[in-house]
Amino acid sequence: MKRNHSRVLEIGKGAVTGVLCLLIAAPQAFAAGDTSSTAKVATPVRTVALTQDEKALHELNRFTFGPRPGDEQKVREVGLDAWFEWQLHPEQISDADLDARLDQFPALKLSPGDLMRRYPSPQILKQMERQGMPLPSDPVEHAIYADSMAFYNAAQKKQAAGLPVAGNAAGLTDMAAGNDANVMAASKQMADNPAAPMEANAVAPKGKGQRKLNEPAMDRDDVEALIALPSDQRMARLVAMSPEEMVSFREGVKPFEVAALMQGLTAQQKQDVAAMQGGARVIGAEALEERMLRDVYSDRQLQAVMDDFWLNHFSVYVRKNQNEPYLLASYERDAILPNSLGKFENLLVATAKSPAMLVYLDNWQSIGPDSQAALRGKRFSATRPDSKLAQAMPKGINENYARELMELHTLGVGGGYTQQDVIEVAKCFTGWTIDRPYQGGSGEAIFDESRHEGGSKTVLGHVIKENGSKEGMEVLHILATSPATAHFISTKLAQRFVSDTPPAAMVDRMAATFLQSDGDIKAVLRTMFHSPEFWSPAVYRAKVKTPIEFVASALRASNAEIANPIALVQAMQQLGMPIYGMQTPNGYSWQADQWVSSNALVSRMNFALVLSGGRLRGTRVDWPQVLGDSENPSIAASPTPKTEEQLETVILGQPAGVHTRQTVLATFNDPTMQRTAAKNFAKTAEAPDAADADDDMAGAAKLMRVKSGRGGGYGQGFQADKPETPLDTMAGLLLGSPDFQRR
């Protein structure tokens, strides 16, 4: 996979690679002459104190996802301290614009249980069929259930026959199973074991869902007639379709007709229509898109940055199994976001109780070996050892959460815990599970006393008496108030906000504040903000942006209008940092050496040119408007060196390096630049390891948000036919330059 990906990146780099080589040759940018796959960032040599303007830019670069046009002026007007304190209190900041944009995702406001009931996973559908349960009586829900079954069956039959799953039916395979045939084959007991990926041969129930789904595409006249109906009649017609008719209709809809199909439908209706070909894919896609929109548009920027920080610290993986996508919205909404600037212990408890974390690190299946449930299981297994139920029963204590709780969430490596501590902590958390929604439960976290291991436990020298669920709470308190945790969390915050190698004295002050304030995250950030090390010229523009920081800052600097964020979600995959896509629980690195390589820099330049030139579908950039010169007809076609200096101010917040400026002015008129970038970035998207992860979710969004949000939009994917302008290229080169990669 990686060899193929690298080969794709090597094809047709041409002019883009040449320009990038010129840009990175500057000594102040990246390590000069390093053409290896692990190019290193040169340490800034600046020793002169920051000016007030530079301090404003520094504050914005560290506590937001990058300034938008006009943000620096606002900071200068209110003052550095006042702006920081304002951002520390998100409850005092209106986020009406973001809220309006998120209205297109009504499902994300539901609980996990309600999500699964409205938009069932294949696991739930199969279980209904096996138990002979009727489909819902509500017409819309009935259509969602029946059509989802039928679409999934159709895709599996095509896959089993070795046929491509193409067109609007593409990506119907389960998100958890991906394209791995071994995973698909190994998941045949998924109805008995909900932690497993989805079975490849789900069977539609009798009645509406049991059809031969091999009909050809619907006749063009019939498709056009349906699209021409008033929105209420159109929705009623879609709901009334049989599954085979829906398959035929979707195969007959042309991409350019999707906007008209969705015209006039409410956000809820659009969501329901998309869910008719697989609810899990819709829910998973929306959770990823919401993250992108929050980072770009929230006026509560520090909260958004901390939301991203904690979601990475308490990382979960969208492809853990088919239930995980349903748990992501509540994880961010209920556990992370409201606690992102509060007390660390409250945040730790919220994540420990979150269904997303319980499922991801398998604690929901952990069962005490001497618990009542374990004894019942042993008796059942003794009488029916070969039954599927016996094989699917939890086998005992699972140590995953206990280990990562100490190693990654609190104490850190070398934090003083032993393997025996891991075992004892795991015992304390037996019984912390979820109310299974596929069995009629709420999907929320619960404590099951019958699964809990009794007796006292000893954790880090503390004796914890038998006390049910309160044992886990006592463990969390011990960990949250530990000096090792204070130092570990302070170090990670300093790495995110200050330096890859933060000054030890500053970290120590932050850790002291952590302990004195009972883990008050605001107080720790204040200590960091007021430390002289934070304002040192040695750390100014010394942090290299991660892919999410690069993409979000490019969108903010260009004042981009996002109508459909799914192409941006896919771009994150191509840039090596898929949202909720870190399979291991350690999260993505904040270190520069993880993100700087020749291929990575080429991909960033390609993205910058694609975005700047308006070739990223669903996202629109208007550079004349950004420059405040929309009435000048010549600025796009004939930008001048003065125009380039204006763009430097808007995009970089300060003058570019001399080498960067010379390179941009020498190459912005190359008519092949944007087309080459679009071609290369599209090829990167087609590479197997880039396409696997998000295609299922992207396909779910195809028939929903082609033109939604604020402003226009081009739907999902890339707009390959937009004419390029020299101004677009000039701006894209600056966005892709090493100057913009630093914050």
Secondary structure in CASP SS format (residue, H / E / C, confidence):
PFRMAT SS
TARGET T0000
AUTHOR 0000-0000-0000
METHOD secondary structure of the structure
MODEL  1
M C 1.00
K H 1.00
R H 1.00
N H 1.00
H H 1.00
S H 1.00
R H 1.00
V H 1.00
L H 1.00
E H 1.00
I C 1.00
G C 1.00
K C 1.00
G H 1.00
A H 1.00
V H 1.00
T H 1.00
G H 1.00
V H 1.00
L H 1.00
C H 1.00
L H 1.00
L H 1.00
I H 1.00
A C 1.00
A C 1.00
P C 1.00
Q C 1.00
A C 1.00
F E 1.00
A C 1.00
A C 1.00
G C 1.00
D C 1.00
T C 1.00
S C 1.00
S C 1.00
T C 1.00
A C 1.00
K C 1.00
V E 1.00
A C 1.00
T C 1.00
P C 1.00
V C 1.00
R C 1.00
T C 1.00
V C 1.00
A C 1.00
L C 1.00
T C 1.00
Q H 1.00
D H 1.00
E H 1.00
K H 1.00
A H 1.00
L H 1.00
H H 1.00
E H 1.00
L H 1.00
N H 1.00
R H 1.00
F H 1.00
T C 1.00
F C 1.00
G C 1.00
P C 1.00
R C 1.00
P C 1.00
G C 1.00
D H 1.00
E H 1.00
Q H 1.00
K H 1.00
V H 1.00
R H 1.00
E H 1.00
V H 1.00
G C 1.00
L H 1.00
D H 1.00
A H 1.00
W H 1.00
F H 1.00
E H 1.00
W H 1.00
Q H 1.00
L C 1.00
H C 1.00
P H 1.00
E H 1.00
Q H 1.00
I C 1.00
S C 1.00
D C 1.00
A H 1.00
D H 1.00
L H 1.00
D H 1.00
A H 1.00
R H 1.00
L H 1.00
D C 1.00
Q C 1.00
F C 1.00
P H 1.00
A H 1.00
L H 1.00
K H 1.00
L C 1.00
S C 1.00
P H 1.00
G H 1.00
D H 1.00
L H 1.00
M H 1.00
R H 1.00
R H 1.00
Y C 1.00
P C 1.00
S C 1.00
P H 1.00
Q H 1.00
I H 1.00
L H 1.00
K H 1.00
Q H 1.00
M H 1.00
E H 1.00
R H 1.00
Q H 1.00
G C 1.00
M C 1.00
P C 1.00
L C 1.00
P C 1.00
S C 1.00
D C 1.00
P H 1.00
V H 1.00
E H 1.00
H H 1.00
A H 1.00
I H 1.00
Y H 1.00
A H 1.00
D H 1.00
S H 1.00
M H 1.00
A H 1.00
F H 1.00
Y H 1.00
N H 1.00
A H 1.00
A H 1.00
Q H 1.00
K H 1.00
K H 1.00
Q H 1.00
A H 1.00
A C 1.00
G C 1.00
L C 1.00
P C 1.00
V C 1.00
A C 1.00
G H 1.00
N H 1.00
A H 1.00
A C 1.00
G C 1.00
L C 1.00
T C 1.00
D C 1.00
M C 1.00
A C 1.00
A C 1.00
G C 1.00
N C 1.00
D C 1.00
A H 1.00
N H 1.00
V H 1.00
M H 1.00
A H 1.00
A C 1.00
S C 1.00
K C 1.00
Q C 1.00
M C 1.00
A C 1.00
D C 1.00
N C 1.00
P C 1.00
A C 1.00
A C 1.00
P C 1.00
M C 1.00
E C 1.00
A C 1.00
N C 1.00
A C 1.00
V C 1.00
A C 1.00
P C 1.00
K C 1.00
G C 1.00
K C 1.00
G C 1.00
Q C 1.00
R C 1.00
K C 1.00
L C 1.00
N C 1.00
E C 1.00
P C 1.00
A C 1.00
M C 1.00
D C 1.00
R H 1.00
D H 1.00
D H 1.00
V H 1.00
E H 1.00
A H 1.00
L H 1.00
I H 1.00
A C 1.00
L C 1.00
P C 1.00
S H 1.00
D H 1.00
Q H 1.00
R H 1.00
M H 1.00
A H 1.00
R H 1.00
L H 1.00
V H 1.00
A H 1.00
M C 1.00
S C 1.00
P H 1.00
E H 1.00
E H 1.00
M H 1.00
V H 1.00
S H 1.00
F H 1.00
R H 1.00
E H 1.00
G H 1.00
V C 1.00
K C 1.00
P H 1.00
F H 1.00
E H 1.00
V H 1.00
A H 1.00
A H 1.00
L H 1.00
M H 1.00
Q C 1.00
G C 1.00
L C 1.00
T C 1.00
A H 1.00
Q H 1.00
Q H 1.00
K H 1.00
Q H 1.00
D H 1.00
V H 1.00
A H 1.00
A H 1.00
M C 1.00
Q C 1.00
G C 1.00
G H 1.00
A H 1.00
R H 1.00
V H 1.00
I H 1.00
G H 1.00
A H 1.00
E H 1.00
A H 1.00
L H 1.00
E H 1.00
E H 1.00
R H 1.00
M H 1.00
L H 1.00
R H 1.00
D H 1.00
V H 1.00
Y H 1.00
S C 1.00
D C 1.00
R C 1.00
Q H 1.00
L H 1.00
Q H 1.00
A H 1.00
V H 1.00
M H 1.00
D H 1.00
D H 1.00
F H 1.00
W H 1.00
L H 1.00
N H 1.00
H H 1.00
F C 1.00
S C 1.00
V C 1.00
Y C 1.00
V C 1.00
R C 1.00
K C 1.00
N C 1.00
Q C 1.00
N C 1.00
E H 1.00
P H 1.00
Y H 1.00
L H 1.00
L H 1.00
A H 1.00
S H 1.00
Y H 1.00
E H 1.00
R H 1.00
D H 1.00
A H 1.00
I H 1.00
L H 1.00
P H 1.00
N H 1.00
S C 1.00
L C 1.00
G C 1.00
K E 1.00
F H 1.00
E H 1.00
N H 1.00
L H 1.00
L H 1.00
V H 1.00
A H 1.00
T H 1.00
A H 1.00
K H 1.00
S C 1.00
P H 1.00
A H 1.00
M H 1.00
L H 1.00
V H 1.00
Y H 1.00
L C 1.00
D C 1.00
N H 1.00
W H 1.00
Q H 1.00
S C 1.00
I C 1.00
G C 1.00
P C 1.00
D C 1.00
S C 1.00
Q H 1.00
A H 1.00
A H 1.00
L H 1.00
R H 1.00
G H 1.00
K H 1.00
R H 1.00
F H 1.00
S H 1.00
A H 1.00
T H 1.00
R C 1.00
P C 1.00
D C 1.00
S C 1.00
K H 1.00
L H 1.00
A H 1.00
Q H 1.00
A H 1.00
M C 1.00
P C 1.00
K C 1.00
G C 1.00
I C 1.00
N C 1.00
E C 1.00
N H 1.00
Y H 1.00
A H 1.00
R H 1.00
E H 1.00
L H 1.00
M H 1.00
E H 1.00
L H 1.00
H H 1.00
T C 1.00
L C 1.00
G C 1.00
V C 1.00
G C 1.00
G C 1.00
G C 1.00
Y C 1.00
T C 1.00
Q H 1.00
Q H 1.00
D H 1.00
V H 1.00
I H 1.00
E H 1.00
V H 1.00
A H 1.00
K H 1.00
C H 1.00
F C 1.00
T C 1.00
G C 1.00
W E 1.00
T E 1.00
I E 1.00
D C 1.00
R C 1.00
P H 1.00
Y H 1.00
Q H 1.00
G C 1.00
G C 1.00
S C 1.00
G C 1.00
E C 1.00
A E 1.00
I E 1.00
F E 1.00
D C 1.00
E H 1.00
S H 1.00
R H 1.00
H C 1.00
E C 1.00
G C 1.00
G C 1.00
S C 1.00
K E 1.00
T E 1.00
V E 1.00
L C 1.00
G C 1.00
H E 1.00
V E 1.00
I E 1.00
K C 1.00
E C 1.00
N C 1.00
G C 1.00
S C 1.00
K H 1.00
E H 1.00
G H 1.00
M H 1.00
E H 1.00
V H 1.00
L H 1.00
H H 1.00
I H 1.00
L H 1.00
A H 1.00
T C 1.00
S C 1.00
P H 1.00
A H 1.00
T H 1.00
A H 1.00
H H 1.00
F H 1.00
I H 1.00
S H 1.00
T H 1.00
K H 1.00
L H 1.00
A H 1.00
Q H 1.00
R H 1.00
F H 1.00
V C 1.00
S C 1.00
D C 1.00
T C 1.00
P C 1.00
P C 1.00
A H 1.00
A H 1.00
M H 1.00
V H 1.00
D H 1.00
R H 1.00
M H 1.00
A H 1.00
A H 1.00
T H 1.00
F H 1.00
L H 1.00
Q H 1.00
S C 1.00
D C 1.00
G C 1.00
D E 1.00
I H 1.00
K H 1.00
A H 1.00
V H 1.00
L H 1.00
R H 1.00
T H 1.00
M H 1.00
F H 1.00
H C 1.00
S C 1.00
P H 1.00
E H 1.00
F H 1.00
W H 1.00
S C 1.00
P H 1.00
A H 1.00
V H 1.00
Y C 1.00
R C 1.00
A C 1.00
K C 1.00
V E 1.00
K C 1.00
T C 1.00
P H 1.00
I H 1.00
E H 1.00
F H 1.00
V H 1.00
A H 1.00
S H 1.00
A H 1.00
L H 1.00
R H 1.00
A H 1.00
S C 1.00
N C 1.00
A C 1.00
E E 1.00
I E 1.00
A C 1.00
N C 1.00
P C 1.00
I H 1.00
A H 1.00
L H 1.00
V H 1.00
Q H 1.00
A H 1.00
M H 1.00
Q H 1.00
Q H 1.00
L C 1.00
G C 1.00
M C 1.00
P C 1.00
I C 1.00
Y C 1.00
G C 1.00
M C 1.00
Q C 1.00
T C 1.00
P C 1.00
N C 1.00
G C 1.00
Y C 1.00
S C 1.00
W C 1.00
Q C 1.00
A H 1.00
D H 1.00
Q H 1.00
W C 1.00
V C 1.00
S C 1.00
S H 1.00
N H 1.00
A H 1.00
L H 1.00
V H 1.00
S H 1.00
R H 1.00
M H 1.00
N H 1.00
F H 1.00
A H 1.00
L H 1.00
V H 1.00
L H 1.00
S H 1.00
G C 1.00
G C 1.00
R C 1.00
L E 1.00
R C 1.00
G C 1.00
T E 1.00
R E 1.00
V C 1.00
D C 1.00
W H 1.00
P H 1.00
Q H 1.00
V H 1.00
L C 1.00
G C 1.00
D C 1.00
S C 1.00
E C 1.00
N C 1.00
P C 1.00
S C 1.00
I C 1.00
A C 1.00
A C 1.00
S C 1.00
P C 1.00
T C 1.00
P H 1.00
K H 1.00
T H 1.00
E H 1.00
E H 1.00
Q H 1.00
L H 1.00
E H 1.00
T H 1.00
V H 1.00
I H 1.00
L C 1.00
G C 1.00
Q C 1.00
P C 1.00
A C 1.00
G C 1.00
V H 1.00
H H 1.00
T H 1.00
R H 1.00
Q H 1.00
T H 1.00
V H 1.00
L H 1.00
A H 1.00
T H 1.00
F C 1.00
N C 1.00
D C 1.00
P C 1.00
T C 1.00
M H 1.00
Q H 1.00
R H 1.00
T H 1.00
A H 1.00
A H 1.00
K H 1.00
N H 1.00
F H 1.00
A H 1.00
K H 1.00
T H 1.00
A H 1.00
E H 1.00
A C 1.00
P H 1.00
D H 1.00
A H 1.00
A H 1.00
D C 1.00
A C 1.00
D C 1.00
D H 1.00
D H 1.00
M H 1.00
A H 1.00
G H 1.00
A H 1.00
A H 1.00
K H 1.00
L C 1.00
M C 1.00
R C 1.00
V C 1.00
K C 1.00
S C 1.00
G C 1.00
R C 1.00
G C 1.00
G C 1.00
G C 1.00
Y C 1.00
G C 1.00
Q C 1.00
G C 1.00
F E 1.00
Q C 1.00
A C 1.00
D C 1.00
K C 1.00
P C 1.00
E C 1.00
T C 1.00
P H 1.00
L H 1.00
D H 1.00
T H 1.00
M H 1.00
A H 1.00
G H 1.00
L H 1.00
L H 1.00
L H 1.00
G H 1.00
S C 1.00
P H 1.00
D H 1.00
F H 1.00
Q H 1.00
R E 1.00
R C 1.00
END
